[in-house]
Amino acid sequence: VFKVETIGDAYMAVTNMVEDQTQDHVARLARFALAAVEAAAHTPIDEDNLAAGFVKIRVGMHSGPVVADVVGTRNPRYCLFGDTVNTASRMESTSIEGKIQLSSQSACLLRKQAPGMSLKQRGVIEVKGKGKMRTFWLVRHSSDAIESLQRHSSFPDFDDEFSRSHAGRPPCAATLPNKPWERNN
């Protein structure tokens, strides 16, 4: 997992960017997100006043191609751009405290890369600039969740909807290039 930048209270991380991780890039980010939510939930807002509560974060994930460049001359910084970055940001902003929201693209890839991780369909939500999107919650996995996931290996309407929108292509094949660092310009 590669930290791209921190802007205000937002933290952007990416996988499959600086080294080939095509076999497990979404699973890596999902494990990182679960650990981040857990760590935040155990971090007091005020160590001298535990009654103030604990830090609550929300997380959003999306998978797809990005454009990367170094921006600035006096204080250069590495930045990512593109629809994938915008959609990931929307997944975070429409998420809920303590939850990890995934786009259908990330959910599809995660199902393949980490079948033991449990996803729960959130449903179709309105996303600013994107319209209606079907999203999923990543649920901390337990033995019960893994058993449930094995019994119910597909989500209602998800596979059909994804197949229609990606007709003629294997599921998820178009969501992330195999080696983004070797992309043709």
Salt bridges, closest charged atoms under 4 A:
GLU5 OE1 - ARG77 NH1 2.56
ASP24 OD1 - ARG28 NE 2.93
GLU38 OE2 - HIS42 ND1 3.43
GLU38 OE1 - ARG140 NH2 3.41
ASP83 OD2 - LYS130 NZ 2.89
GLU92 OE2 - ARG58 NE 2.79
GLU126 OE1 - LYS132 NZ 3.66
ASP159 OD1 - ARG111 NH1 3.08
GLU161 OE1 - ARG134 NE 2.82
